[in-house]
Amino acid sequence: MSSTELPSASPAANVLPKVSPVRVAEGERLRSVGLPGITLTVRSRPPARTGLPPALFVHGLGGSSQNWSELMQVLEADVDGEAVDLPGFGDSPPPDDGDYSITAHARAVIRYLDASGRGPVHLFGNSLGGAIATRVSAVRPDLVRTLTLVSPALPELRVQRTAVPTALLALPGVVTLFTRLTKEWSAEQRVRGVMGLCYGDPARVTDEGFRNAVQEMERRLQLPYFWDAMARSARGIVNAYTLGGQHALWRQAERVLAPTLLIYGGRDQLVGYRMAQRAARAFRRSRLLTLPEAGHVAMMEYPDLVARAFRELVADAASGQVASSEPDEGYAASGAPAPNAPAAHGGGALTETSGS
């Protein structure tokens, strides 16, 4: 892969300090995979039976493979699932070259799939992971069976006001200022802030889920490269938004050949719901699922609905039914219109299809 995105000048230290271990849910496994220039931690859940198609899940900015644990469990009878910690996130150390661009993250995913021989996979991506998965699907269609994008971070001309603070992390000096201003914040305060930003309804988080998130936040804050990885990855998103030509993310979305499921939340404060229809038009073989009550992480908020929509995508792809017409406006999984959408034309769990 080539790109006009350049690595940052000073790479982060590629040494993991001694911190508390990463949480591994019951039935999950973690392993470390060494590849040229990177080391990736891969979370997996043994499939319910042998012979299931492989799937790979890619998290978003500030996330980790743990973001996919619930959905992986729901889909264990459908796919042989693995979730990767991107370089510098979760339990993966920073990349040797300090490059956190979307191209570099996509290259890491491609290197893993090539080395593991698991492709083609059902590829999932959330937020930053959605942009990465889009790029992987465009440049290496041989590695992707289907593509599922949950609130993908694709360029918006009018960024939501609530997303501006995250984008500001890309500016030099902002992270230093932020860490100084928030040095007295507890892990609990930080987690509540993140959940308030990412969940449509933070009350859906269980007490156990909140405790696990606090434990993970405490672990991350001990990592000397945590904020560096955040800032450089945020900068990578901003840089990708400005790219033109063959590297433009919307141009690459138009090149994706795999059947695609697009999932947008009506309460998403980071990716605008209004982008759903543009995405449905850009991805040539797409289904659109809107969840009016969901925020930015629908796979964590409504894993059963996301799993059902994925199964429908796979079934329709197998029968050749994915995408033949322009989508109608405003259908939502609950049967109610998403915010700012026209009224839906019926009830029940509905998705839209579009195609070339």
N, C-alpha and C positions, 0 to 999 in steps of 0.2 A: 504494500500500500504506500502511496505517496501522498504528501499533503503540504500545504503552505504553512501549517501550524508548526512552530518551532519549539523545541524543548526549552525549559527554563535554564538559566545559566548555572545555577548551583543545585545539584541533586541533593535530595534528602539522604540522611544516613540510612543505610540499608541493614541496620542491625536492630533486632527486636530486644527491647529491655525486658527485664523480668517483671511481668505484671500478672494479674490474676488470669486464669485460663478463660478462654471463650466458652460461653454456654453452648452445650450440645443437647438438644431435646431428645427425649426418649425415642429410640428407633433411628436416630441420625448418626452419621459418621463424619469425621473430619480427616482430611489428609492433605499433605503438602506436596505440591508439584513444582519441581524446578524446571524452568524453561530459560532460553537465552535472555539474559537481562532482567528477568523477573522471577519471583517465587509466588505462586498462587496457593491459597488455601481453598479447598473445594469441599463443600458440604453435600452429603448425599443421603438418600433414604432408600434402602433396598426396596426394589419394586415388589408388588404383591405376587408377581409370577414372572418367570423368565420369558424372554422374547418381546417384552414391551419396547416401544420406540423410545429412543433417548430424548431427553429435554434438558435445556440449560437455561438457568435463571440468572439475570444480571440486575443488580440493585442500583439504586440512585445515589445522588450526592449525599455523603454523610451516613449512608446506610451500610448494610452488610448482607451476607448470605442469609442471616437470620430473618430478614424481611420476608423471605419466601417460605419459611418453615411451615406455616399453616397451609398454604396452597399446595406445597409439595405433599403434605400428608393427605389432603383431600384428593389429590390426583395420583396417589400411589398405585391405584389399580389401572391407571390409564397410561402412565409414562414411567420410564426409568429416569428419575429426576436427579439433577445435580445443580447446585447453586454455587457460584464463584464469588470469592471476595476479591474485588478489583485491587490492583496494586495500591498500597497505602491505606486500605480500608479493611475493616474486620480484622482478621488475623493474618492478612498478607502484608509483608513489609513493603516499603516504597520501591519503585523501580530503580534500577541502577543508574539510569540516565536522568532521573528526576522529571521525566516527561509525563504530564498528566492530561495531555490533550485528548479530545475524543478519539482522534486517530490512534493515539498510543494505546488507549484503553481498548479500542476495537482490535488493534493488532494483538493485544494480550489475549483477547477472547479467541481470535483466529489461531494463534499459536497453540492455545490449549486444545482447541478442537482438532487441529491438524495432528498434534502429538498424541492425543488420546484415541484418534480414529473413530470417534463417536458420531461424526457427521454423516448424513444430515440430521439435524436435531430440530425439535420443536423449540424455538428460541423465544424467550420471554424477556422483556425489559421494562423497567419502571423509571420514569423521570430521566436522569442522566443515562441510566441503563437503556432507556428507550431510544435515545439518540445513538448510543453505541450499537444497539441491536439493528437499528435502521442502516447504519453504515456497514455493518458486517453483512447484512442481507443484500445490500446493493453491490458490494464489491466481491462477495463470495457466495453467490446464490447456490452453489453446490453444497454448502454447509447447512442450509436452512430448509426444513420441511414446511413449517408454518411459522408465522411471526405474530406474537401477542404483545401489544404495547399498552401499558397502563400509564396514563398521563405522561406521554413521551415529551421530553424537553426539545421540542422543535421550535425554530425561530418564530417569535411574535413581534409584530411591529409596535403594538401597544401592550407593554408588559403590565400585568396587574400591580397595583400599588403595594400589595402585600408581598409580592415577590422581589421588590427592589432591595430590601436589606440583604437577601441572599446573593443577589447579583453584585452588591457592593463589596462582597468578600473578595472579588476579583481585583479590586483596586489596591495598589501598593500601600502598605501602612494600615489598612483598615483592620486586618486581623490583629495586629499588635495593639491597636487602640481598643478593639472589642475585648480582647483578653484582659487588658488592663482595667477596663470599666466593669467587667463581669467577674473579676477574680474572686469576689466574695460570694458569688452565686453557688448554691449547693447543686449537687447532681440532680436532686429532685426538682429544683426550680428549672434547670435546663431542660429536663425531660418534659415537664409540663409545657414549657414554651414550644418545644418541638412538636409535641402531640397536638397542641392547640393550632399550630400552623399546618400540620400534615393530615389530621383527621377531620372528617366532616363533623363527627360528634365524638370528642375525646372520651365521653362517658362510656363508649363501647369497649374501651380498654379495660380488661379485667385487672383486679388487684395483683394477681400473679404476673400478668403482662407488664404492669407498671413497675413492679419490683425488678423484673428481669431487665427492663429498659434502664432503670437506674443503675443496676449493677454493671451493665455494659457501658453506660456513660462514664462511670467511675473508672472503668478499665481504660477507656479511650483517652481520658484526660491525663493518664499517666504516660501516654505515648508521646515522645518528644516531637514526632512528625505529624501528629494528628491535624493541627491547624494548618500546617504547611500543605498537607494533602488536600484539605478542604479548599484553601485559597487557590491553589494551582488548578484543581479540577474545576472550580467556579470560573477561573480565568479561561480554562479550556472550553467551557460552554459558551462564554461570551465571545471568544475568538471564533468558534464554529458558527455562531449566529451571523458573523460578518463575512464569512467566506462566500465567494461566488463561484461560478463555473461548475465543473464536475464535482467539486467538493462541497457544494451547497447542500445542506441537509434536505431541503424540500426537493431539490433536483434528484438526490439519491432516493428519496421516498418514491418518486415516480419510476425509478428503475427497479424497485423491488418486485420480484416475480412471485414470491411465495404468498399463498393465501394469508390474509392478515386480519387479526382481530384488534380493533381499537377500542379502548375503554377510557371514558372520561367521567370525572366526578363533578356533579353540579355545585359542590361546595369547595372545590379545589382552589386554594389560595395561591398556588404557585404556577400552575398551568391553566390558562383560560379555557373555560368550557366552550367559548366561541370558536376555538380552534378545531373542535371535533369535526365539523362539516368540511373544513378545508382538508383535514387529514383524510377523511373518507373519500374526497375527490382525488387526492394525490396518490394514495395507495390503490393500485389498479384492481386488485382482487381483495376487497375489504368488507368486513362487517363492522358495524359501529354499535357499541353498547354504551348507553348513558345511564349513570346511577345518580339520581338527583340528590341523595343524602350522603354520597361518598365525598371524601376529600381527595388528597393526592396519592393515597396508598390503598386503592380499592382492594388489592389482593390481600391486604391485612384486615381491612374492614369488612369485606364481603367475599371471603374466599369461596364460599359455595356458589355464589352467583357467577363469579369469574370462572370457576371450574366448569360450570354448566355451559357458559358461553364458549369456552374453549372446546368442550366436547362437541358442541354444535358446529363449530368451525371445522373440526377434523372430519365430522360426518359429512358435512356439505362438500368439503374438499375432495373426499373420497368418491362422492357421487357426481362431482363436477358442477355443483350448484353454486359455488361461491362466486358471486359477483356477475351480474349481467345487466343491472339497471342503476340509475341514479338513486341515492337514498332519499326517503321522505325525511321531513324535519321532525325532531323533537321526541322520538320514541325513547322510553326509559324503562329500565328493568322493572320498576314497580308499577308501570302503567300510567304513572303521573308524569307530566312534562317536566323536564329539567328547567332550572331557572333560566329566564330569558329565552326559552324555546316556545314555539307555537304549541298549541294543545295537541296531545297525542290523539290518534284515531282509534284507540282501542285499549283494552286492559291486558293484564298478564305480563309475563317477562318477554320483552320484545327486543329484537335487534334489527338493524338495517343492513342492507347489502348494497354494494356499489361495484362498478367495474368498468373496464374499458370497452 
